[in-house]
Amino acid sequence: MSLYCGIACRRKSFWCYRLLSTYVTRTRYLFELKEDDDACKQAQQTGAFYLFHNLAPLLQKSEHQYLPPQYSLVELEKLLGKFGQDTQRIEESVLIGCSEQQEAWFALDLGLISSSSMNASLQKPEMETDLKGSFIELRKALFWLNVKDASLLSTVDSDFSILGTLVKLWAQALLRWHDAHQFCSRSGQPTKKNMAGSKRVCPSNKIIYYPQMAPVVITLVSDGTRCLLARQSSFPKGMYSALAGFCDIGESLEEAVRREVAEEVGLEVESLQYSTSQHWPFPNSSLMIACHATVKPGQTEIQVNLRELEAAAWFSRDEVVTALKTNDQYTRQRKGTSPFWLPPKLAIAHQLIQEWVGKLASSSLPA
């Protein structure tokens, strides 16, 4: 009876596996690659590699689009040989995702050198010439990707290509983490990454280190008819965004939102609503938790904390809509400098602002 049940369960498991969604299949495939070094090394044989130099992704321009080119293992080995590098350098790559067809994606930084590497850092200018592209600092790359009529950005929610592009760019966060955790904080000895790069282990004490993200609340404050936007001195000139700040230890999401709004602009939140979340590679890999917050209409006087912000102001829906229409660099260049502009479409702040505009538009429609 037990043998029969075992066979029946295995058959059921087999048919269930065949009926799994593409998402579940991809997720389990990636889990296998993270846990099995041999399977991950085998996946490199048919995988695609994306190149970075000192955390800057390689992009190639095609008309008004900037896309990250991919290289097969054979192509990468030829490139490394051309640049005088040992092909063992490929073991420094990290797994960053896979396609729907289970083509594994890897990222390799040719400018960073691991503690165990015998290779020298490669010079960026000569590499860019050979690779027919440019290693673009990631913050700038996000704006370059945000161009009018770029099919890559056509449907952020449903288009798998935009997800793939984000995964490839966000690889920078994982590469940075590995660069910063080459030594054990307890023993001081060099740590060793697994093949996928999903963890590092200290050989002397077996401590396992996993990549981590810092939680950050990002909040669009409204008084009902206006939204509050602010800028830091580090922002590009003229750019305004939603309020954002790291969560303190022991805080809930709601407490972090109320504290940040009070600290930065001197306002008290009356109510808040969670919107969505997004990984953000800056400054050192953050989980952006996006919320809408409202303040009482009679308590809207802004008191800017100059230690945190350079400026903050209320903006009407019409002002925000105008900024959204002229938010890509080509439109701004054609029409001249606008009073202010907003974060790129790939940023969660942009989505918060779009949601706020949409809510006001729907609330103004006749019943």
Summary of the structure (lengths in Angstrom):
residues: 367
radius of gyration: 23.7
end to end distance: 65.4
largest distance: 79.4
contacts: 1100
relative contact order: 0.11
helix: 39%
strand: 24%
